[in-house]
Amino acid sequence: MHDVRSLGTILGVWAHPDDEAFLSAGLMAAARDAGQRVVVVTATLGEHGTTDATRWPPDRLGRVRGLELAASLAAVGVTEHRYLGHPDGSLARQHQLQAIDELAGIVEQVRPDTIVTFGPDGLTGHEDHQTVSAWASTARAASAPDARLLFATTTDSFVRRWTHVHDRLDVFLADGLPLRTPDADVALALNLTGADADRKLVALRAHASQTAGMLAAIGEDTLREWWSVETFLDADRSPLPQRRGADAGGAAVPAWGTWQLVG
């Protein structure tokens, strides 16, 4: 496992409960074990994260997911959490300057050495993920420009190994994803085995409203192995892939699409 002590105080900025567990539970656990401060920010409660809105109306699901998040963070030793209180699926339609200012205030309070979040692709393509990435990048520039910014990513080796799972589960929601980041471009990688992988599995299982279906479909061992590697790009050093060509304004067009919550 990479020595995470060089990352200092870590601030994770995520859109929904469970984002932090899938993408950084191992990192958070290692940092806490080393005595580092870890603070997690969640923008929404993910109250629309279901295909059965009759059984899980938004108010109920939001309450449940908040409790699941608390249990998941406890499993990896994280005791500091901030909730921004935005509606699930609506981050791109919030007042952007106000949202960024609120997050920048948290950054000023925490004074992180490292900020961890999604890349501009949003990893899965979810619009909320992509919006949070933009907020975190702008808040960092305003309030902690010297902090290291790490983007969670997926690598070519990850995609090749787990294509059979991605074909079964509707995880990556937009064209061009998952990213096939060259392994050589990865700035930080954690390979979780043994007790570390088990601890992450506990953190994932705590988000039962989101992971129970995965467990039923692919089994506990596969879920454990699937997310046993956490990989991150250095936002200042590793450019994300771009399509050839440009839009009407001459700007480079991202190599991924966007998934939006409907309804």
VENNORSUL-V170269 format. One record per residue. N is the residue number from 1. RES is the residue in one small letter. PHI is phi in radians with two decimals (NA if undefined). OMEGA is omega in radians with two decimals (none if undefined). Layout:
# VENNORSUL-V170269
N | RES | PHI | OMEGA
N | RES | PHI | OMEGA
This chain:
# VENNORSUL-V170269
1 | m | NA | 3.08
2 | h | -1.04 | 3.07
3 | d | -1.29 | -3.05
4 | v | -1.41 | -3.10
5 | r | -1.08 | 3.11
6 | s | -1.19 | -3.11
7 | l | -1.46 | 3.11
8 | g | 1.07 | 3.09
9 | t | -1.26 | -3.05
10 | i | -1.97 | 3.01
11 | l | -2.02 | 3.06
12 | g | -1.69 | -3.12
13 | v | -2.13 | -2.99
14 | w | -2.37 | -3.08
15 | a | -1.58 | -3.00
16 | h | -2.33 | 2.94
17 | p | -0.99 | -3.12
18 | d | 1.73 | 3.06
19 | d | -0.98 | -3.08
20 | e | -1.12 | -3.11
21 | a | -1.33 | -3.13
22 | f | -1.02 | -2.93
23 | l | -1.73 | -3.03
24 | s | -2.61 | -3.11
25 | a | -1.05 | 3.12
26 | g | -1.12 | 3.11
27 | l | -1.07 | -3.13
28 | m | -1.10 | -3.12
29 | a | -1.10 | 3.13
30 | a | -1.11 | 3.13
31 | a | -1.14 | 3.13
32 | r | -1.14 | 3.10
33 | d | -1.08 | 3.13
34 | a | -1.50 | 3.09
35 | g | 1.53 | -3.12
36 | q | -1.50 | 3.06
37 | r | -1.44 | 3.06
38 | v | -2.29 | 3.10
39 | v | -2.14 | -3.14
40 | v | -2.02 | 3.04
41 | v | -1.93 | 3.08
42 | t | -2.15 | -3.04
43 | a | -1.36 | -3.08
44 | t | -2.38 | 3.03
45 | l | -1.60 | 3.14
46 | g | 1.12 | -3.00
47 | e | -1.22 | 3.09
48 | h | -1.85 | -3.08
49 | g | -1.46 | 3.14
50 | t | -2.69 | 3.00
51 | t | -1.74 | -3.12
52 | d | -2.23 | -3.08
53 | a | -1.22 | 3.08
54 | t | -1.24 | 3.11
55 | r | -1.28 | -3.05
56 | w | -2.12 | 3.04
57 | p | -1.06 | -3.01
58 | p | -0.93 | -3.11
59 | d | -1.06 | -3.12
60 | r | -1.19 | -3.10
61 | l | -1.11 | 3.10
62 | g | -1.06 | 3.10
63 | r | -1.08 | -3.11
64 | v | -1.10 | -3.10
65 | r | -1.17 | 3.04
66 | g | -1.12 | 3.10
67 | l | -1.19 | 3.08
68 | e | -1.07 | 3.13
69 | l | -1.08 | 3.13
70 | a | -1.05 | 3.14
71 | a | -1.18 | -3.13
72 | s | -1.15 | 3.12
73 | l | -1.12 | 3.11
74 | a | -1.08 | -3.12
75 | a | -1.11 | -3.14
76 | v | -1.89 | 3.00
77 | g | 1.45 | -3.13
78 | v | -1.58 | -3.08
79 | t | -2.01 | -3.10
80 | e | -2.00 | -3.11
81 | h | -2.42 | 3.05
82 | r | -2.15 | -3.14
83 | y | -2.03 | -3.08
84 | l | -1.42 | 3.01
85 | g | 1.42 | 3.12
86 | h | -1.55 | 3.08
87 | p | -1.20 | 3.11
88 | d | -1.07 | 3.07
89 | g | 1.42 | -3.02
90 | s | -2.18 | -2.95
91 | l | -1.07 | -3.14
92 | a | -1.21 | -3.13
93 | r | -1.84 | 3.03
94 | q | -1.38 | 3.06
95 | h | -1.21 | -2.96
96 | q | -1.13 | -3.11
97 | l | -1.15 | 3.11
98 | q | -1.15 | -3.13
99 | a | -1.10 | 3.14
100 | i | -1.15 | 3.14
101 | d | -1.10 | 3.10
102 | e | -1.08 | 3.14
103 | l | -1.16 | 3.11
104 | a | -1.06 | 3.08
105 | g | -1.11 | 3.09
106 | i | -1.15 | 3.10
107 | v | -1.03 | 3.11
108 | e | -1.10 | -3.14
109 | q | -1.21 | -3.05
110 | v | -1.36 | -3.09
111 | r | 0.95 | -3.07
112 | p | -1.26 | 2.95
113 | d | -1.50 | -3.11
114 | t | -2.44 | 3.03
115 | i | -1.98 | -3.12
116 | v | -2.07 | -3.12
117 | t | -2.79 | 3.03
118 | f | -1.28 | 2.86
119 | g | -1.35 | 3.13
120 | p | -0.99 | 3.09
121 | d | -1.22 | -3.09
122 | g | 1.34 | -3.12
123 | l | 1.10 | 3.09
124 | t | -1.71 | -3.06
125 | g | 1.65 | -3.13
126 | h | -1.10 | -3.11
127 | e | -1.04 | 3.09
128 | d | -1.05 | 3.13
129 | h | -1.08 | -3.11
130 | q | -1.13 | 3.13
131 | t | -1.18 | 3.11
132 | v | -1.07 | 3.09
133 | s | -1.03 | 3.13
134 | a | -1.13 | 3.11
135 | w | -1.05 | -3.09
136 | a | -1.11 | -3.14
137 | s | -1.12 | -3.12
138 | t | -1.25 | 3.12
139 | a | -1.13 | 3.08
140 | r | -1.10 | 3.14
141 | a | -1.06 | -3.09
142 | a | -1.42 | -2.94
143 | s | -2.04 | -3.12
144 | a | -2.63 | -3.04
145 | p | -1.08 | 3.13
146 | d | -1.54 | 3.13
147 | a | -1.23 | 3.06
148 | r | -1.31 | 3.13
149 | l | -2.01 | -3.13
150 | l | -1.98 | 3.09
151 | f | -1.81 | 3.02
152 | a | -1.12 | -3.09
153 | t | -2.52 | 3.01
154 | t | -2.04 | -3.05
155 | t | -1.81 | 3.09
156 | d | -1.03 | -3.12
157 | s | -1.17 | 3.10
158 | f | -1.10 | -3.10
159 | v | -1.11 | -3.12
160 | r | -1.14 | -3.10
161 | r | -1.19 | -2.95
162 | w | -1.96 | 3.12
163 | t | -0.98 | -3.11
164 | h | -1.12 | 3.08
165 | v | -1.37 | 3.14
166 | h | -1.10 | 3.10
167 | d | -1.23 | -3.11
168 | r | -1.61 | -3.02
169 | l | -1.95 | -3.08
170 | d | -1.53 | -3.06
171 | v | -1.76 | -3.11
172 | f | -1.63 | -2.79
173 | l | -1.77 | -3.01
174 | a | -2.35 | 3.11
175 | d | -1.03 | 3.10
176 | g | 1.50 | -3.11
177 | l | -2.17 | 0.08
178 | p | -1.27 | 3.06
179 | l | -1.11 | 3.04
180 | r | -1.91 | 3.13
181 | t | -1.06 | 3.07
182 | p | -1.00 | -3.11
183 | d | -1.00 | -3.12
184 | a | -1.18 | -3.12
185 | d | -1.51 | -3.09
186 | v | -1.22 | -3.13
187 | a | -1.54 | -3.10
188 | l | -2.57 | 3.11
189 | a | -2.39 | 3.04
190 | l | -2.05 | 3.09
191 | n | -1.87 | -3.02
192 | l | -1.57 | 3.09
193 | t | -2.36 | 3.02
194 | g | 0.92 | -3.08
195 | a | -1.10 | 3.13
196 | d | -1.17 | 3.10
197 | a | -1.18 | 3.11
198 | d | -1.13 | 3.13
199 | r | -1.12 | 3.09
200 | k | -1.14 | 3.11
201 | l | -1.03 | 3.09
202 | v | -1.07 | 3.11
203 | a | -1.09 | 3.11
204 | l | -1.22 | -3.14
205 | r | -1.10 | 3.12
206 | a | -1.07 | 3.09
207 | h | -1.52 | -2.98
208 | a | -1.09 | -3.13
209 | s | -1.11 | -3.12
210 | q | -1.86 | -3.02
211 | t | -1.85 | -3.11
212 | a | -1.05 | 3.12
213 | g | -1.14 | 3.08
214 | m | -1.10 | 3.14
215 | l | -1.06 | 3.12
216 | a | -1.16 | -3.06
217 | a | -1.40 | -2.99
218 | i | -2.11 | 3.11
219 | g | 1.57 | -3.06
220 | e | -1.14 | -3.10
221 | d | -1.11 | 3.13
222 | t | -1.19 | 3.10
223 | l | -1.05 | 3.14
224 | r | -1.06 | -3.11
225 | e | -1.30 | -3.08
226 | w | -0.97 | -3.08
227 | w | -1.89 | -3.12
228 | s | -1.43 | 3.08
229 | v | -2.06 | 3.09
230 | e | -1.97 | -3.05
231 | t | -2.24 | -3.04
232 | f | -2.44 | 3.02
233 | l | -1.71 | 2.97
234 | d | -1.40 | -3.03
235 | a | -1.05 | -3.09
236 | d | -1.56 | -3.01
237 | r | -2.20 | -3.02
238 | s | -2.10 | 3.13
239 | p | -1.12 | 3.09
240 | l | -1.38 | -3.09
241 | p | -1.09 | 3.10
242 | q | -2.19 | 2.99
243 | r | -1.21 | 2.96
244 | r | -1.22 | 3.12
245 | g | 1.66 | -3.07
246 | a | -2.63 | 3.08
247 | d | -1.42 | -3.05
248 | a | -1.09 | 3.14
249 | g | -1.56 | 3.12
250 | g | 1.58 | -3.13
251 | a | -1.43 | 3.09
252 | a | -1.09 | -3.10
253 | v | -1.68 | 3.14
254 | p | -1.05 | -3.08
255 | a | -1.53 | -3.13
256 | w | -2.54 | 3.10
257 | g | -1.77 | -3.12
258 | t | -2.35 | 3.05
259 | w | -1.83 | -3.13
260 | q | -2.06 | 3.04
261 | l | -1.22 | -3.12
262 | v | -1.78 | 3.08
263 | g | 1.78 | none
